[in-house]
Amino acid sequence: MNSLSNIKFQSFKEAEFYQPLDFDDSKSVKCFLCSHYCTIKNNNFGICKVRFNSEGKLYTITWGQAEGLAIDPIEKKPLYHFKPSTRVLSFGTPGCNFFCLNCQNNTLSQLIKKSDILSFKNKNIEPSEILQLAVNYKADGIAYTYSEPTIFFEYARDIILLSKSKEETKNLFHIFVSNGYFSKEILETIVGENLIDAINIDLKFFDDKNYKKITGGTLKPVLDSIEFLYKHKIHLEITNLVIPDLNDNDEDFQKLTNFVLNLSKDIPLHFSRFYPHYKMLTKHPTIIDRLLRAKEIAINNGLNYIYIGNTDLPDVENTYCPKCHNLLIERKRYRIFLNFELKKNDNFCPVCGYKLNIIS
Ligand code: SF4
């Protein structure tokens, strides 16, 4: 018997998105929070290591385990076209449903140990406390980020629903920064309950081989999530981390930009520079020319808003009107200079009147 069987899991929150598998006596359950759709035997974790089956009940052991609480500019997520120059209270919780070999937040997402679980029980941060922090620090919204919001979905949802129910916090906006590996059921819940206002999804590769090898996931559920959220009018931006020898070739840039274009030329696309992290320390940072080539291909394919992040390159984070090329938003390392007229009249270029995909 492993030591986990001695833990009283009843003191953790029961998960909300699972089903007992009643066809035998094994007390197994199926979690349908993300597209792994884990079948979890009694006394075992799901792939994310933060959902545990104890006697046929699934528990979410990181409910309330907010880590890394900080106020960030929304541009840091990155979200460049949603409420520019606002401030968001940001946090994540331990664990992840991916195991990205290059994870920048690996101490939070990957290094969860069995011994951590016992300490979790004593330090819940209630949703009301998160909201109070947002009020105290005059945040404009809350970002569920750093690790993967899918795997702390019940916690995020509790915070959002409470926020909407209180006069003081009902105007806070809520954003996810996600790998997009949602289940269909969770996507329906997000849209059906009107939970989030905007999302940035990491579209990491354009083939299953790299998705599986580097992240443990697959491509199609991510594409499905992007299409679903776009179709349901959630403000959406996409990030692609460009990693040498894995996805820095023209063919991948073509596939990626064509996929985005097929949804809308107005979806902001962020190419981000890779630096060695975690288990990918022997690779060199992305060659700048490859980032510029990605941008060139995206422009040639007709996308309107393309950005390059994680570099000191000039003029790659600014937003211009796609029609008359008037500078709308200038960004320098999270310092934002918003066109004055745009503040008063969002959605339209103040010079030529072109309809913009910017929510002020
Ligand atoms: S959240 Fe995803 S990885 Fe975690 S147990 Fe559920 S289906 Fe598995």
Boltz pocket constraint, residues with backbone or C-beta under 6 A from the ligand:
constraints:
  - pocket:
      binder: B
      contacts: [[A, 31], [A, 32], [A, 33], [A, 34], [A, 35], [A, 36], [A, 37], [A, 38], [A, 45], [A, 46], [A, 47], [A, 48], [A, 49], [A, 50], [A, 51], [A, 96], [A, 97], [A, 150], [A, 151]]
      max_distance: 6.0
